């Protein structure tokens, strides 16, 4: 059984609240173009370059943060409920059901929104709470690599949830300043990888267009 430090269950963590607010603002930016039905720009145009910036700086960042924080929040919520002697499983399922209903209603007005799949995948996350944190972290990284290879955003949800769960189990946000140098290095590496991946995809799309 995973043991989470009591400090996790007794107080809020400002760093998580800041990230949640930051991610929510980003989600609004991500949804602007789809809501306005803006067409994809022509490859090689200035609009395509701007689209790359939006993708790297907005969409590929905030959706990942939001999904990741779902997993972290799951660990914190579950642990706090157990510490208080409450039925953590029942409470979390109730939350997921509420999210499922809200997501379904929202999807009728905004097809492709994230709340509905988040609720569905959230049920798959429950069994992993009792698993070893090293297993969860390893599985999350393997699934992330596999999902990234397919290029399908929907497949990223579960591994990002799992990554957030594992980070919560490791207690990273309890000692955020201690881990900040490693986090900065990781950010720089992932930025380079994201930029490389996007350039490759744009190059492939441009060749197809020229044909």
GIGI-V911382 format. One line per field, one symbol per residue. burial: b if it has 16 or more other C-alpha atoms within 10 Angstrom, else e. Layout:
burial=???
This chain:
burial=eeebeeebbeeeeeebeeebeebeebbeebeeeeeeeeeeeebeeeeeeeebeebbebbebbbbbbbbbbbbbbbbbbbbbebeeeebeeebeeebbebbeebbebeeeeeeebbbbbbbbbeebbeebeeebeebbebbeebbeebeeeeeeeebbbbbbbbbbbbbbbbebbeeeeeeeeeeeeeeeeeeebeeeeeeebeeeeeeeee
